[in-house]
Amino acid sequence: MCVNPPNVDMVGHTGDIDATVVACKATNEAIKMILDVIKQERGIYVETA
């Protein structure tokens, strides 16, 4: 699986701090869901930039 969550970067460039906080929280929740499934399936998570 390849995932590219651009929310934080894209929203951060707007200068809207409140929107950036919302994007950060949403991205964190999404990644947590992904990591929970990976852990359940005894998989491996690799993050690159």
MODELLER restraints for C-alpha pairs under 7 A, 6 or more apart:
rsr = mdl.restraints
at = mdl.atoms
rsr.add(forms.Gaussian(group=physical.xy_distance, feature=features.Distance(at['CA:5:A'], at['CA:27:A']), mean=6.79, stdev=0.5))
rsr.add(forms.Gaussian(group=physical.xy_distance, feature=features.Distance(at['CA:7:A'], at['CA:23:A']), mean=5.66, stdev=0.5))
rsr.add(forms.Gaussian(group=physical.xy_distance, feature=features.Distance(at['CA:8:A'], at['CA:20:A']), mean=6.21, stdev=0.5))
rsr.add(forms.Gaussian(group=physical.xy_distance, feature=features.Distance(at['CA:8:A'], at['CA:23:A']), mean=5.31, stdev=0.5))
rsr.add(forms.Gaussian(group=physical.xy_distance, feature=features.Distance(at['CA:8:A'], at['CA:24:A']), mean=5.56, stdev=0.5))
rsr.add(forms.Gaussian(group=physical.xy_distance, feature=features.Distance(at['CA:11:A'], at['CA:19:A']), mean=6.66, stdev=0.5))
rsr.add(forms.Gaussian(group=physical.xy_distance, feature=features.Distance(at['CA:11:A'], at['CA:20:A']), mean=5.45, stdev=0.5))
rsr.add(forms.Gaussian(group=physical.xy_distance, feature=features.Distance(at['CA:11:A'], at['CA:23:A']), mean=7.00, stdev=0.5))
rsr.add(forms.Gaussian(group=physical.xy_distance, feature=features.Distance(at['CA:12:A'], at['CA:20:A']), mean=5.37, stdev=0.5))
rsr.add(forms.Gaussian(group=physical.xy_distance, feature=features.Distance(at['CA:38:A'], at['CA:44:A']), mean=6.60, stdev=0.5))
